[in-house]
Amino acid sequence: MSKFSLDRYKTYDDTKGRGSVADWSHAFETRMGLDEAKKIMRENDPLSVLGLASMPDMNLLKNTYRRLVMENHPDRGGDPIMCKKIIAAFTVLEKRLLKRQ
């Protein structure tokens, strides 16, 4: 028996259908824009939200962002407000780094 068996996959009841397009329209949101990120970051410094002392390089920024989002993601029992702040801080710092290059 293989390590990945089909028995572990979730099955869905097709008798009810999967819903209409209107039901799924808000399921997938677009990435946060810079304007929205700046509104969230008004009172907070993006570096302090991510726990960084100085402006990092892109690899350190991405690794820190991914680690913090995994820890604070609402689906994993984290705080949704803190998760949104982390995403906003990453967006602002990412734009700064891209402008420098």
Secondary structure, 3 states (H helix, E strand, C coil): CCCCCHHHCCCCCCCCCCCCHHHHCCCCCCCCCHHHHHHHCCCCCHHHHHCCCCCCCHHHHHHHHHHHHHHHCHHHCCCHHHHHHHHHHHHHHHHHHHHHC
